[in-house]
Amino acid sequence: MSFDAKVPGTLVRLGTVDMDFNYEDHFGSTPSTGYERLLYDCTIGDATLFRRASMVEASWIAVAPILDVWKVLPPRDFPNYAAGTWGPKEAEDLMARDGRQWRKLDK
């Protein structure tokens, strides 16, 4: 299976890669971190990826009531899992219903 991935760098260019690929093998360099892009956008004055304070505040108006309910009524039978693990068994069971399984890569 193949798909398009963003070629590392400041330009938006796509390159076709196999599902099992390494950026450096295909593009000759490793991808930049989000911070590199953030700092670059700041230096050139590009606010495309930034949100105005009014947008952030409007988002909290929508989300805060949901968080308040979750504090009062914790979810029942929620398949939570510890950070850094592969997830709850229920996720594996969901995939297994269709005869599939998650592809687990070494970290």
N, C-alpha and C positions, 0 to 999 in steps of 0.2 A: 504494500500500500504506500502511496506517496501523497504528498501535500505540499503546499507552498509555505515557506517560512520567510520571515523578514531577513534580508541580508544585513549583517551588522553594519552600523554606521548611521550617519545623520539623515541620509536620503531614504525615502520609502521605496525600496525595491524588494521584489520577491524572487525567491529561487526555489525550484522544485527539489525536494529532498525525499528520501525514503523515510518511512516511519521510524526506523532505527538508524539515527544519524548523529553525527557530532558536528557542531558548527565549524570548528577549526578544520575538520577534514573536508567539508564541502565549500566553505567560504574563505578559508585561509586565515581566519582570525576568530577570536572568541567574541561573543556578544558583549556589548557594554552593559554596565549595571544601570538600573533605573536612576540612580543618583547622577551618573554622568550625563544622562539625557536631561534631567531636571536642571542641573547646573548650566548646561549648554543653553537650554531654552531661556533661562534667566539672563544669561549674558547677552543674548541676541534680542531680548525683549519679546519673545514669543509666549503669549499667555494662553495658547490653545489648550494645554493640558491642565490649566489652573482653574479653579472655581472661585467666583466672587463670594464674599462673606454672606451676602443675601441668599445665595443658592445653598450654602452650607446650613444656614439657619433654617431655611424652609425644609430642608431634608430632615433636620432634627425635629421639627414640628410634626412630621409624619412618623418618624421612627420612635420618638420618646414614649408615646402611649403604648406601643407594642412592648417595649422594654419594661415599662411599668407593670403591665399585665404578667409578663414572664417572671418578674420578681415575686409577685403575689401567688401565681399559679405555676409552679414548676412543671415542666412537661412530664407526662406519665409514660413509662416504657420507652423513653427516648434512648436510642442506641448510641450513647456517647462513647468516646474513646480517648485514650491518653495521647497527648501531643507526641509526635515522632513515631507513632505506630502506623500500621497499614490500615487502620480503621476498624469499625465494628464488624463482627461476624455477619451481621445482617446485610452488609454491603456485598459480601461474598455470596451469601444465600440468594440475594436478588439477581446477581449475575448468573448463578448456577441454574436458576429456573429456566433460562434460555439456553443452557448448555455452554455457557461462556465462563471465563474467569478473568480476573484482573491480571495484568502483566506486571509483575513485581521486579523492579530493577534494584541492583545493589546500590547502596548510597555511596 
